Amino acid sequence: MKFNILIIGGGIIGASIAYFLAESGQAGEIGVIEPDPTYQKAASSVGAGGVRQLFSQPENIEMSKFSLDFYKSFPNRMGINGTLANIDFSQCGYLFLVGERGARQLKANQQRQTALGVNAVLLNPDELGNRFPSLGLGGVALACFSPEDGTLNTTLALNGFRQKAASLGVQFITNKVVGLSKSSSQVEAAELASGQTIKADIFINAAGAWASEVSALIDMPLPIQPLCRVKHYWEATSPIEPTPLIKDESGVFFRQEGKGYVGGRPSWEVPPGFHFREQNGEISHYFDGYFEQTVRPLLSNIVPAFKTVHSPRAWTGHYAQNELDGNMILGNWPQQAENFFVACGFSGHGVMHAPAVGMAMAELVLNGRFATIDLSRMSYQRVIDNNPYPEQGII
């Protein structure tokens, strides 16, 4: 079997890249290899689903702007045969909270965001309390509110990309890449767990938390590690006014969902790696009592009414954490594997940036350069040079 472009990984990043390539009409035959089409362990389907423009680096801001507009038009744009592709998009807004130490950076970030056309407003504690009276303001020196940001259903978004790409001729293959054959500076074929060999002109590694395993098949080092993340659902015991997605400097976040709330905190205390207790994705022993001991106290700092809540449900996934700088890596391996591209290291921002990444990777692969948004600083060259390009402030 031979493809013009073979994408390794069929999560939301791989499916978005496949869609934009197919939509261009210039990519030829496109294949996507995905070992688990149920996506039980994929990051895409268990993410928080937030889409925000509150970043410090201009590339991330511009990508979020692109993705936000794309997700607004998703139902029509990704519809098939007159059937809309609903993703439950809600423009509920985002709210960042910081103390005195984080105020200066929050102000600097807001200035950059507004200069790039983002509707982001700074709120002092009095303004914050008037707008959201349920918040506890102890330790809060400043907030930034972006009312046009929002949330979506990640599973519906993933399925929308995948189904639209398939309707445009992309072939999704259930299998796992276990080997890559390379000659000189070109990858020539992928060896699958089934014993099949697939040749291609261009390969794209979009394997998420497994991206390092894939790149290791050609001895390409990637600073990507799985970072386990648990998301919780709870219901408030007393009424709370409608709120945006709220996040503070501790990393804890929450947003409304149905009659209750979902939220959590990146599990930095847990060693890198995949922490599934069983095949069904049950959370590992590392998280026994995690909500009660760690998450709830942080949540109650933001909303005092959360002091008495319990989490009736929790589920786990993994960030593809870029340990160099927490930002994505987009591009090929110069002089070593010219036709092997990576789109990885999203560190929790994969769903929100998936449309922009799909567009950018299609431009790079087909035309040899980024056109819509200059993402050259996100290239693999910064990994080679050990030149981090991190976000500043709340990430």
N, C-alpha and C positions, 0 to 999 in steps of 0.2 A: 504494500500500500504506500502511496506517495501523496503528500500534500505540499502546497506552496508554503503554508504556514501551519505549524503545529504548536498549540498552546497546551502547556502542562499545568493543569489545575483549572477546574470548572466552577470555582466559587464566583462571587460577584465581580471580582477583578477580571478573572479570565473570561467570564461571560460578557462583560462589558467590552473588553478588548475585541472579542470575537464579533460582537455586534457592530462596533464601529468599523472594523476591517471589512465585514461583509457589506455594510451600508455603502462603503466607498465605491464598490464595484471594481476595485483595482487589485484586490488581494488574491484572486484565484481561489483555489480549493483550500478551505480552512478546516482543521480538525482540532478538537478539544479532548484531552484525556483527563478523565475524572474517576478516581477509584471508588468514590462513594456517592452515587447520585441521590441518596437519601439525605445527604448533608448532615447526618447526625452529629458529627464531630467538627464540622466546618465552622469557622468563625462567622461566616456571612450570615447564617440563619439565627444566630444567638446574640448578635450585637444589639447595642442600645438603640440604634437607628437614628441617632442625632445627626443633623446637618447644620453646621455653624460656620460663621465667618470670623469668629473671634480667635484669630491667630496673630502671631507677630511677624512671621516671614511672609513677604509679599506673594511668593509662589502658592503657599497654602491658602492665603486669602483669595487669590484669583481662582484657584481650583474650586474652592467652596462656592464662590459666586457662580461659576459655570455649573457646578453640580446642583446648586439650589434651583437655578432656572430650569435645568434639565428635569429634575424631579417634579417640579410644578407641572411640566408638560408631559410627564411620563405616561399617564393614562392614554392620551391620544397618540403620542409618538410611538409607543410600544404596543399599541393595540393591533390585533390581528383579525382581518376579515370583519371589521366593524365592532369587534368586542374590545372594550376598553381594558387596559391593564392597571387596575386599581392597586395602589400601594398604601392606602390610608394615610396619605400625607397630611400633616397638621402643622400649620404655621403658628406654633405656640410660643416661639421665641426661646432665647437662651439667656441665662443670667449667671455671670461670674461674680463671686464674692471674695474679697481679699482683706487682710489686715494691714496694719501700717507698713510692714516690710514689703508687701506686694503692691502697694498703691502706686508707686512711681512707675513700675513696669506696666501696670494695667493702664495708666494714663498714656504712656508711650505707645502701647499697642493700639489703644483706641484712636489716637491721632493718626497712626498709619492706616488703620481700618477705614476711618472716615475719609482720608485722603484718596483711598482707592474706591470710594463710593459706597461703603457699607453704612447702613443705618445702625450706629452703635452709640448709645447714650450713657454717660457716666451719671451715677446716682450716689448722693451722699446718704448717710444712715437715716436722716429724717425723711428724705424723698423715698428711700427704699421702704421704710416703715409705713409711709402713707399709701404706697402702691401695693405692698404685700404685707398686711398686718400680722400674718401668722408667723413671719420669720423672726427668729431670735437674733438680735443685732449685737450681742456681746462679742467683741473682737473684730467686728466688721468695720473697716475704715472707709471702704469704697466698693462700689459695684459697677459692672458694665452690663447693660441690657441691650440685646439685639432682637427686636420684635419680629423681624422678618425671617429669622431662622426657624427650624422646625424639626419634626421627627417623622419617621415612616416605618412601615412594617418591612423588616429586612428580608423575611422569607418571600414575601410577595415581590419585592424588588428583584431579588435573585432570580425567581422564577420568570419574572417579566423579561429580564435580559436574556435568559437562557432560551425561552420559547420564541422570542423575536429573532434571535440569532439563528435558531434552527429553521424558522420560517424563511430565512434568507439563504438557506443552503448550508449552514455550518453543521458539520457532523460531530456529535457528541458521542464519545466512545467510553464505555465503562471498563476501565482497566487501570493498571498502575505502571508507571515508568520505573524500571529497575536498573536500566543501563543506558548510557549514551555513548555512541561511537564517534570518535573525533579524529580528523586527519589534518595535520598542520594547524591552521587557524580557523577551521570550519567543523562544526558539528554536522554529522552526516545522517545519523539515524538514531531512533529511540527504540530500546528493547523493552518489551512489555512483560508483565508477570505471566501472561498467557503464553509466552514464547514467541509472540508475533513481533516482527520488526517493521517500524514505520519510518520511511524516509521523508525528509522535508528540506526545503530551501532555507527556511527560517524557523527557529525555535524560540518560544517565549516561556520563561519560567514564571508562572503566576500561582505557585503552589502554597502561598500563604505561610502558615507556621511551619510547613514542611519544605519551604524553598531552599534552605541550606542543604537538606538531604539531596535534593535534586541537583543543585549546582556542584555538590561534592562529587557527583558522578563524572565530572570533567575536571575535578580538582580546583574548582573556582571557589575561593573562600568568600563566605557571606557572613556578616555579623548579626545573623537573625536567629533568635531563640524563641521557642514557645513560652509565652507568659500567661499563666492560668488566670482566668478572670471569672468570678462568680457573680451572677445577677440574681437579685431577689425581688419577690413580689410581696407587698403587704397592703393592708388597708388601714386608714386612719380611724382612730376611735372618737374623734371629734371633727366637726366640719372645718375645712380649710378652703380658702378662696382659690380659684384657678391660678395655677402658677406655670411659668415656663420651665424648661429643663434647667435645673440649678446645679452648679458645681462650685466647689471651693478649693482652696490651696491644698487641702489634705488629699485630694483626688476623689473624694466621695461625690456622687451625683445622684439625682433622682428626677423622675418625670412622672406625670400622671399617665395612667393607663387604665381605661375602663373605670371601675369603681374604686380602684386603688392606685398604687404607685409601683414603679420598678426602679431599681437603682443598685448601686454597689460601689466598689472601690477596687482599683487595680491591686493585685495581691503581690506586692513587691517583696513581702517577707518569705514567700514560697519559692523554693529553688526553681530555676528554669527547667522546662520539660513538660511532657504531656502527663497530666494528672487526672486520668480517668480511672475510677475504681473498677468499673466493669464495662463491658462492651456497650451497655445502654447509655453510657455517658454520665452515670451517677457521679456526683462530686466526691473527691477523694477525702481521706481522713484529715488532710491539712486544714479542711474547712469545717470540721466539727466545731460548732459553737461560734463560727466566725461572725455571723450576723449579730448575735447577742454581745459578743466581746469586743468587736472592732467596728462593725458598720453602724449599728444602732446608736452608739454614743456619738459618732461623728454626725449622723443624720440629726440627732436631737440637738446638736449645737446650732443647726440651721433652722430646724422647726421643733420647738420645744414639745409640741403635741406628739412627736414621734417617740418620746421617751418610753411609752408603754406599748408600742406596737410589737408584733411578732411576725416573722416571715414564714408564711405557710408553704411557700414554694421557692425553690432555688434551682438554678441550672448553670452549667459551666461551659466555657469555651476558651479559646486561646488567642491572644494577640500574636501577630507575627512581629515581635519586638525587635527593632533595630537597635542593637546595643552600642552602636557608634554614636548616634545622635537622635534617635527616635523619629527620624523622618524617612520617607519612602526612598527607595533606590530604583531608578528607571534608566535602562540603557544596556548596552552590550559590554563585552569584555574586550577592550581594544587590543589588537594584535594577537590575542590568545584564542578568542572564540568570537570572531566578528559577526557571525550570524546567530549568536546565542544571546538573547535579551532577557533581562530580569525586570519584573514589576512586583516588588516585594517590600517588606519592612514597614508596613503602614502603621504599626504600633497603635492600633485601635481606631484609626481614621479611614479604614478601607471602604466602608459603606458610604461615608459622606463624600469621599473623593473618587469613587468608582467611575462615574460618568466622565469626569475630567481626565482620569488616567486612561480610560478606554480611548478617548479622543486623542490624547497626547501620544500614546503608544502607536496608534494607527498612523499618525503623522510621522513619527520617528521611523517606523519600520518601512513605510511605503515611500517616504520622501527624503529620508535621511536626516531630518531635523524637526525640532518642535516649531510650530508655526503660530498656533492660537495663543499659547502661553509659553513663555521661555522657561523651560524646566531644566536647563543645562546644569544648574547647581545641584540637581538631584541625581546626577549621573553616578555610575559605578566608579568613575575616576576618583571621586572624593574618598571612597573606601580604599583604593590603591594608595592614595596619598595620605591616608589617615588624617583627613581634613574635615572634622565634624561641622555640620550646619544645623544646629539645634534650634528648636523653638524656645522662646523666652516667656516666662510667666506660666500661667495655668496651661497645661497641655492636654 
